[in-house]
Amino acid sequence: MFSSSAGISPASVRGGPVPLAFGPTDRGILPDRMIAALTSSGGIITAVPLADDQIQPASLDLRLGEVAYRVRASFLPGPRATVAERIDLLKLHEIALGDGAVLETGCVYIVPLLESLALPADLGAAANPKSSTGRLDVFTRVIADAARGFDRIEPGYHGPLYLEISPRTFPVLVREGSRLSQMRFHRSRVLVTGDDLVDLQAREMLVDEEGADLAEGVAVGVDLAGFGPDGLIGYRAKRHTGLIDVDRRARYDVAEYWEPLHANRGRTLILDPDEFYILASKQAVTVPPDFAAEMVPFDPLVGEFRVHYAGFFDPGFGCDEAGGHGSRAVLEVRSHEVPFILEHGQTVGRLVYEHMLAQPDQLYGEGIGSNYQAQGLKLSKHFRA
């Protein structure tokens, strides 16, 4: 089975797996060693043993199973149905993934995952596309039985997991074991808000900007001044391209898939409806080791566009001690229905910070082969630099 992402082996965390035992006031996101312990104790059930690199500092990579179902439409099962029952009603055909299969743009697929859950009553979970998935404009959402919402798993859930996949721009080649999504586990969610967020910004410089907007999270603006001598501000995806194998690194020529965009005198960018853009944040971003962050994907108050499909930022992202000094947030942007003008520095999203239940044994960064530490404006790992 192909293994593509760097991470942390269940056996490699400090001291090996440990039993899960929480005090009455313990709250926050589980770090790597506790995810390993959750697996060892049967809270995470795997049809195939976990790969050595599947556990990340604050999340678990999820793997595709052996078959994909093309369905007529996206759906939620609702409180009285299972996902399998809904697939039986909505499927058009089945696709074996063992040796690889192409998922076409504009189609919706449901794939049972190799991981299922038997969570304790005090543990819930949340999912998000992996960074590389979002940068390919592949829309993914995790679904659970009886779920009322996507990407959220209720505490105490026992049952299978499924991934909805909808490629928007590029057809993609996937196979059993491909990793498109990731999951965090939490014992209650503890958001950093108000004066606590102000203090954390003052102490850690979550974004390298004096007077940062900290209402409802840390505001992130877009950089339209440009990078490098040619003032590169981003990329717009080309249409009618070849496919992309999601498990291959540094394989594809940027020019065949992307149109580079350069700064203009007014430092603005007009987003065309239904086009997909890769841009970067104006601010450098830091996630301290005791915290994790998530980009809020859409705020209707800032415009008719969606930012950042892949919202998880792991502990250590952008931290000097993990080799991340100056890391920008890469923004996956899609406009809706009408053209929209972005201006340099305009707020396009907000980073919401949460407490870790404990600091992870290993931070996001080069030490575990993370792909996007110390990044500026960067396409997904699939493209040659």
C-alpha positions in Angstrom: 0.0 0.0 0.0 1.4 3.4 -0.9 2.3 5.7 2.0 2.8 9.3 1.1 2.6 11.6 4.2 5.3 12.1 6.9 4.2 11.8 10.5 4.6 9.9 13.7 4.4 6.1 14.2 2.3 4.8 17.0 5.4 3.1 18.3 7.7 6.1 17.9 6.1 8.5 20.3 8.1 9.1 23.5 7.8 6.0 25.6 5.4 4.2 23.2 1.6 4.1 23.5 0.2 5.0 26.9 -3.3 4.2 28.4 -5.8 7.0 28.0 -6.7 8.4 31.4 -8.1 11.9 31.9 -8.6 14.0 35.0 -12.0 15.7 35.5 -10.7 19.0 34.2 -8.6 17.8 31.3 -9.9 19.4 28.1 -8.5 20.0 24.7 -7.2 18.3 21.5 -5.4 15.0 21.8 -1.7 15.1 20.8 0.1 12.3 18.9 0.9 10.0 21.8 -2.8 10.0 23.0 -4.0 9.3 19.4 -1.6 6.3 19.5 -3.1 5.3 22.9 -6.6 5.7 21.5 -5.7 3.3 18.7 -4.1 0.8 21.1 -7.2 0.8 23.3 -9.6 0.2 20.5 -11.1 3.7 20.1 -9.7 3.8 16.5 -10.3 0.6 14.6 -8.3 -0.1 11.4 -9.1 -2.6 8.7 -5.4 -2.4 7.9 -2.8 -1.5 10.6 -1.8 2.1 10.8 1.1 3.2 8.6 4.2 4.3 10.5 3.7 7.9 9.4 -0.1 8.2 9.8 -0.2 10.0 13.2 0.5 13.7 12.9 1.2 16.0 15.9 -2.5 16.7 16.5 -4.4 14.6 14.0 -4.7 11.2 12.2 -4.5 10.8 8.5 -7.5 8.9 7.1 -7.1 6.4 4.3 -9.4 5.4 1.5 -10.8 1.9 1.4 -11.0 -0.5 -1.5 -14.1 0.9 -3.3 -15.6 4.2 -4.3 -19.3 4.7 -5.0 -20.3 7.4 -7.5 -23.6 8.9 -6.2 -26.2 11.2 -7.7 -25.7 13.9 -5.1 -24.1 14.8 -1.8 -26.1 13.8 1.3 -26.3 13.5 5.0 -27.8 10.3 6.4 -29.8 12.0 9.1 -30.5 10.6 12.6 -32.4 7.5 11.4 -30.2 6.2 8.6 -26.8 4.8 8.0 -24.5 6.0 5.2 -24.5 2.5 3.7 -28.3 2.7 3.4 -28.1 6.0 1.6 -25.4 4.8 -0.7 -27.7 1.9 -1.8 -30.4 4.4 -2.7 -28.1 6.9 -4.5 -25.2 5.0 -6.1 -24.8 5.0 -9.8 -21.9 2.6 -9.9 -18.9 1.1 -7.9 -15.2 1.7 -8.7 -12.5 -0.6 -7.3 -9.6 1.4 -5.9 -7.1 -1.3 -5.3 -4.9 -0.6 -8.3 -5.9 3.0 -8.7 -8.9 4.8 -10.3 -9.7 8.2 -11.7 -12.2 10.4 -10.0 -13.6 12.9 -12.5 -14.4 16.5 -11.9 -18.0 17.5 -11.3 -18.9 14.1 -9.8 -19.6 13.1 -6.2 -18.0 9.9 -4.7 -18.4 8.2 -1.4 -15.5 6.0 -0.1 -15.6 3.9 3.0 -12.5 4.6 5.0 -10.0 2.1 6.4 -10.5 3.7 9.9 -13.7 3.4 12.0 -14.3 4.6 15.5 -15.5 3.3 18.9 -15.0 6.5 20.9 -15.4 6.8 24.6 -18.3 8.9 25.7 -16.1 11.9 26.5 -14.2 12.0 23.2 -15.5 13.6 20.0 -13.7 14.3 16.7 -13.5 16.8 13.8 -12.2 16.3 10.2 -10.8 18.5 7.5 -9.1 18.0 4.1 -5.4 17.6 4.2 -3.5 20.7 3.0 -2.4 19.0 -0.3 -6.1 18.0 -0.9 -7.3 21.6 -0.6 -4.6 22.9 -2.9 -5.8 20.6 -5.6 -9.4 21.9 -5.3 -10.6 18.5 -4.2 -13.6 19.0 -1.9 -13.8 16.3 0.8 -16.0 15.8 3.9 -16.2 13.0 6.4 -19.6 11.4 7.0 -20.6 9.2 9.9 -23.8 7.2 10.5 -26.8 9.2 11.7 -24.8 12.4 11.2 -26.6 15.7 11.1 -23.4 17.5 9.8 -20.3 16.9 7.9 -16.8 16.6 9.4 -18.1 16.5 13.0 -18.2 13.3 15.0 -20.2 13.2 18.2 -18.6 12.0 21.5 -19.1 8.3 22.0 -19.6 7.5 18.3 -19.3 3.9 17.4 -19.3 3.1 13.7 -17.8 3.4 10.2 -16.4 6.5 8.6 -16.9 7.6 4.9 -15.4 10.3 2.8 -17.3 12.3 0.3 -15.0 13.4 -2.5 -15.7 15.9 -5.3 -12.8 17.0 -7.5 -13.6 20.6 -8.7 -10.7 21.5 -11.1 -8.4 18.5 -11.7 -9.3 14.8 -12.2 -7.4 12.8 -9.6 -6.0 9.3 -9.5 -6.5 7.7 -6.1 -6.1 4.2 -4.7 -6.8 2.2 -1.5 -4.7 3.8 1.2 -4.6 7.3 -0.3 -4.9 10.0 2.3 -7.1 13.0 1.5 -8.5 13.9 4.9 -7.4 14.1 8.5 -9.1 13.9 11.9 -8.6 15.5 15.3 -9.9 14.1 18.5 -10.9 16.2 21.4 -12.1 16.0 25.0 -14.3 19.1 24.7 -13.2 22.0 22.6 -11.4 24.9 24.4 -11.3 27.9 22.1 -8.9 30.8 22.9 -11.0 34.0 22.9 -11.3 37.5 24.3 -8.5 38.6 26.7 -6.8 35.2 26.5 -6.4 35.6 22.7 -5.1 39.1 23.2 -2.5 37.8 25.7 -1.5 34.9 23.5 -0.9 37.3 20.5 1.2 39.6 22.7 3.2 36.7 24.0 3.6 34.5 20.9 2.9 36.9 17.9 0.4 34.5 16.4 0.5 36.8 13.3 3.4 39.2 12.8 1.3 42.3 12.8 0.9 45.0 15.4 -2.7 45.8 16.2 -4.0 42.6 14.7 -7.8 42.1 14.5 -8.6 39.5 17.1 -12.4 39.6 17.0 -13.7 36.0 16.7 -10.3 34.7 15.9 -7.1 36.1 14.4 -7.8 37.9 11.2 -5.7 36.9 8.2 -5.3 39.2 5.2 -4.2 38.4 1.6 -0.8 39.3 0.1 -1.2 41.1 -3.2 2.1 43.0 -3.1 3.9 39.9 -4.5 6.7 37.6 -3.8 10.2 37.7 -5.5 11.5 40.0 -8.2 8.5 39.3 -10.5 5.9 40.1 -7.9 4.2 36.7 -8.0 0.9 36.9 -6.0 -0.6 33.5 -6.8 -1.9 31.0 -9.3 -5.1 30.5 -11.1 -5.9 26.9 -12.0 -6.2 26.0 -15.7 -9.1 24.0 -17.0 -9.0 20.8 -19.1 -5.7 19.6 -17.7 -4.4 16.1 -17.3 -5.1 14.1 -14.1 -3.0 14.3 -10.9 -2.0 11.2 -8.9 -2.6 12.3 -5.3 0.2 9.9 -4.0 3.0 11.3 -6.2 5.3 14.1 -5.2 7.1 16.7 -7.4 5.8 15.0 -10.5 3.9 17.6 -12.4 5.0 20.7 -14.3 3.4 23.9 -12.8 2.9 25.5 -16.3 0.6 22.7 -17.4 -1.8 23.2 -14.6 -1.5 26.8 -13.3 -1.4 30.3 -14.7 0.9 32.6 -12.6 -0.6 35.9 -11.4 1.5 39.0 -10.8 1.0 42.1 -8.7 -0.5 45.2 -10.4 0.0 48.8 -9.6 -3.1 48.9 -7.5 -2.3 45.7 -5.6 -5.7 44.2 -6.4 -7.0 41.0 -7.9 -10.4 40.4 -9.5 -11.7 36.9 -8.7 -13.6 35.5 -11.6 -16.7 33.4 -10.8 -16.0 29.6 -10.4 -12.3 30.0 -10.9 -9.8 28.5 -8.4 -6.9 30.5 -7.0 -3.9 29.8 -4.7 -2.9 32.9 -2.8 -0.9 33.5 0.4 -1.5 35.4 3.6 0.0 38.9 4.2 1.0 37.9 7.7 3.3 35.1 8.9 1.5 32.7 11.1 2.6 30.9 14.3 0.9 28.0 16.1 2.6 27.6 19.5 3.3 24.0 20.7 0.5 24.0 23.3 -2.2 25.0 20.7 -3.7 24.0 17.4 -5.5 26.2 15.0 -8.1 26.0 12.3 -8.9 28.5 9.5 -12.6 29.4 9.5 -13.5 28.5 5.9 -16.0 31.2 5.0 -17.2 34.5 6.4 -20.1 36.1 4.5 -19.1 39.5 5.9 -15.9 39.6 3.9 -17.2 38.8 0.4 -18.8 36.2 -1.9 -15.9 33.7 -1.9 -14.7 30.8 0.1 -11.2 30.6 1.6 -9.1 27.7 2.7 -10.7 24.3 2.2 -8.0 22.7 4.4 -8.3 24.3 7.8 -6.0 22.5 10.2 -2.8 24.1 11.4 -0.7 21.8 13.7 1.2 22.7 16.8 4.6 24.1 15.8 3.5 25.5 12.4 5.5 28.7 11.9 7.5 28.3 15.1 11.2 29.1 15.1 12.1 26.0 17.1 10.4 23.8 14.5 12.1 25.5 11.5 9.0 27.5 10.6 10.1 31.1 10.9 8.0 33.3 8.5 5.5 30.7 7.5 2.5 32.1 5.6 -0.9 30.6 5.4 -1.6 29.4 1.8 -5.2 30.3 0.8 -7.3 28.2 -1.5 -9.8 30.7 -2.9 -12.9 30.3 -5.0 -15.3 33.1 -5.9 -19.1 32.5 -6.1 -21.5 33.8 -8.8 -20.1 37.3 -9.2 -16.7 38.8 -9.8 -15.1 40.1 -6.6 -12.2 42.5 -6.1 -9.6 41.6 -3.5 -7.3 44.3 -2.2 -3.9 43.9 -0.6 -4.2 43.1 3.1 -8.0 42.5 2.9 -9.2 40.1 5.6 -10.1 36.8 3.9 -10.3 34.5 6.9 -9.8 34.0 10.6 -7.6 31.5 12.5 -9.3 30.1 15.5 -7.0 28.7 18.2 -7.7 25.9 20.6 -5.9 24.4 23.5 -4.1 21.1 23.2 -4.8 18.6 26.0 -1.0 18.2 26.1 1.9 19.3 24.0 2.7 16.8 21.2 5.9 14.8 21.3 6.8 16.0 17.9 5.9 19.4 16.3 4.9 20.1 12.8 8.1 20.7 10.8 11.0 19.3 8.9 11.8 16.8 11.7 8.8 14.7 10.7 8.9 15.6 7.0 6.1 18.1 7.0 5.6 19.6 3.5 4.6 23.2 4.2 6.7 24.4 7.1 8.4 27.8 6.4 6.3 28.2 3.3 5.6 31.3 1.4 3.4 31.1 -1.7 3.5 27.3 -2.4 1.5 24.9 -4.5 0.8 21.4 -3.4 3.6 18.9 -3.0 2.6 17.3 -6.4 4.2 20.0 -8.4 7.9 20.4 -9.2 9.3 23.6 -7.7 
